[in-house]
Amino acid sequence: MHSFTITGQLIDLFQRRIYPAQVSVENGIIQSITEIESADSQYLLPGFVDAHIHIESSMLVPTAFANMAVVHGTVATVSDPHEIANVCGKEGVQYMIDNSKKTPFKFFFGAPSCVPATSFETAGATLDAKDVAELLESGDIWYLSEMMNYPGVLNKDPEVMAKIAAAHKVGKPVDGHAPGLRGETAAAYASSGITTDHECFTLDEALDKVKVGMHILIREGSAAKNYEALCDLLKLHPEKVMFCSDDKHPDELVLNHINALVQRSLKKGYGLYDVLRAACVNPVLHYKLPVGMLRVNDPADFIVVNNLDELAVLQTYIAGELVSENGHTLLPYVAESPINNFKANPKTEQDFALKARGRSPMIKVIKAVEGQLVTSQLILKAKVENGFLVSDTANDILKLAVINRYEPDAPVAVAFIKSFGLKSGAIASTVGHDCHNIIAVGVDDESMCAAVNALIDNEGGISVAENKDNVSAMPLPVAGLMSLADGYSVAEDYKEIDRLAKKIGTQLHAPFMTLSFMALLVIPSLKLSDKGLFDGSKFEFTKVEL
């Protein structure tokens, strides 16, 4: 480690003032901050922290994610390895930790609390209360990750409560996940010692949770976008707000990260200190992270920006090391040997067929909502051909399928969905929250089968079948979730696959991200697992055809 000094307009988030200063750094630690008469016009401020993210959803291993995030002034993430844990168990969590240690970027991983998330789907692994307790004992684990089984919390399920108790025993916080809970129900959830929630989609819901002591993470990811609904919390309860992305696809990570939420908030007129508190300070204090906040004796984790209007990141420092400059990363990318869990055999077109019980049946249809994880349920007239239920492109009612990737020849689960807008072909992905089975949507069985088999051949990835004979795939060899390539290459490959999906008709901003959440059973109201159509409001399976 070397010593250096830097000058600029220092933004002190604790004294809530800006002044010209010289910052002296030695061995990665801020040794002194001296107010001086004048300094360069550049601004010095603490680095940004993403308060909740699944690194796997960037399709990048941690070192590749870090290379891109530092360019936007991010120095740390509170990272839930829930996705890879559902595929590979504790071995998957360790994979993320091991790779993260090969970069100075500060990853703070949690112990996944819901593997599998429900008993209504097939996962690749199980983490019981004993496994979770063992993870929480590790110095590499900082918190209990989002407790998605909110019915289990409300009903005091012994296994759920044992996981929460294990976190409390070692003094580590518990993250929440309770979409739509209000009033007394939200209070009952929080009373179990759950301290955060990133699933609020209305301000009233967030205020109910703040009232019972919870911190609200304002989420703006590639699919779920709740900023506009929740941003007034920055003036109402700035001490209770953090920023997070939850899931961020690589093409968007090229463009921005938490810095975009800071810029957006300042343009809306929210107070500078309140906004930066949410982006830089609140996560560090809440999770007790060893991340610097631009104070004497803190780790030298800070950024330099050109001004407070553009907020262009000129430099990012982590532990005194310059890790990005003028939009270019200075970090190495370190690939790992892949880890995976993939046993599915190729499918046939007949596997996707769904026989109609009646001549003119009504069916339950999932309605996807742009920018949200929640779905609604529609009752619509089905299209029937030769006695089988088929996609109805004229009315945007498309066939949806989920295929168990952990068993060779499990049956294909089929349902119907509206809002994807495909006019031909199909798209498919092995990023299928939470268990990451194969999920596909398409206009005909032949295209769906072709898109799915391309992923089976690659043991993971995302694909577009323009028709059964014209298929493009982007392999994701690490657990079927992440690439081994560098982030910028992955972003270019993803942009091309995304372009092809939009070429065949979808108007969704992030079709693959939206598709992945159609198997997320813990978010109501209607979703599809490898075991069948699931009513998330009632927490039970339901029939496609009425």
TARAWO-V498428 format. One record per helix or strand of 2 or more residues. SS is the DSSP state (@ for helix, = for strand). FROM is the first residue (numbers start at 1). TO is the last residue. Records with the same first field share a line. If there is no record, write none. Layout:
# TARAWO-V498428
SS = FROM-TO, FROM-TO
This chain:
# TARAWO-V498428
= = 4-12, 17-26, 29-35, 43-46, 48-53, 74-80, 106-111, 141-147, 174-176, 196-197, 215-220, 241-244, 302-305, 313-318, 321-325, 328-329, 354-355, 362-368, 375-381, 383-385, 388-390, 397-403, 413-418, 426-429, 438-442, 461-467, 470-475, 482-483, 526-529, 532-535, 540-541
@ = 55-58, 62-72, 82-88, 90-100, 129-136, 150-154, 158-169, 183-190, 203-211, 227-230, 233-236, 238-240, 250-253, 258-267, 272-287, 349-352, 393-395, 445-458, 487-503, 511-519
